[in-house]
């Protein structure tokens, strides 16, 4: 019984590890420098959705809309050689526009040509009727470093359209994404800096895994002790029987 329980617990731990290591299917969005095959920005992302709150009453509840068929809009994107600003614009089949604006960051007592950091300064979204924007500098990275978030990232936008409607804000959700801009080592993602939510979400599986591993050890020790007691009991009974025959 104890042996079977230990095997079962080990199987449960392995399933948990396999489940936590799986990732969602992703799409790659790449924008090259002008007249070049060198990338200036790469974005890997799974589902990108937004929460539609245009009709916040009971007849039209909040609905999560998937941006399907997204692709790089090269005519609206901007990536000149030796630039300090990159605009990556994605468009879908319904005419939605999603723009990521990347900037070089100046160090103290230096200029942009020697900058060692880049940031995602602004993300904006147009649903075909209204324009929404977020200017919060979502993250900073060093050159030759990518940003990765395995957790879902929620970005809140404010309506910047002059003729406001009932919809004053909008939330965009990006699941499992990685991004890098300006400089690359081998035309692909370099080592990643992870978002805070990834570190938070990784704590619980580690604690659960450690607890399960500890429980397996306890069960195995109990099994070994039980087997040793049975062996000693059988040995004592055998010796007593032999002595009685004498």
C-alpha positions, 0 to 999 in steps of 0.5 A: 500500500505505501509503495503504491502510494509513493508511485502515485504521488511521484506520477502526480508530481511529474504531471504537474511539472509537464503541465507547467512547462507547456506553452501556448502556440505563438505567432511571430511578428517581425519588422526589419530595418529599411532596405535590410534583412536585419530585424529591428523588432520581434514580437512573439505572442499567443492570443491578443484579446480586448475587453469590449465595454462599449455597451456596459448595460445588461443587454450587451455584457462585456465581451472579450474579442480576439484579434484574429488574422493579425499581421505586420502593417508595413505601410504604417510601421516605422523602422529607419536605420540608426533610428531612436524610435520604432513603431510596430503596427499590427492590423487584423481582418476587422480593421483593428490597429495595434501599435507598439512604440519603442524608444532608445533610453539615454543614460546619464551623460551620454547620447542616444547613439551610445544608449544601452537601454530600450523601452516599450514607451507606448501601446495604442489601439484603434477599434475602427471607431475610437482611439485608445492609448497607454503611455506608461513605459511598460518595461525597460530592457538592456540592449541584446536583451528581450522581455518575456511574460508567460503570464497574461499581461493586461494593458489598460487604455484611455480613450483619446478620441476627441468625441468621447462615447460611453466607452472611456477605457479599454483593456487589452490582454496579451497571453504569453509574449516575448519582445525585443527591439533595436539590437539583436545578437543573431537575428533572434531573441536574446536572453529574456528579462521576465515580468514580475507576474512570472516570478509570482506565479512560479512560487506556488508550483515550486512550493507544491512540488517541494511539498509533494516531494517531501511527502514522497520521501516520508512515505518511502521512509515509512515503507522501508521501516515497515518492511524492516519490522516485518523482516525482523518479526519474521526472523524472530518467529523463525528463530523461535520455531527452530529453538522449540524444535530443539 
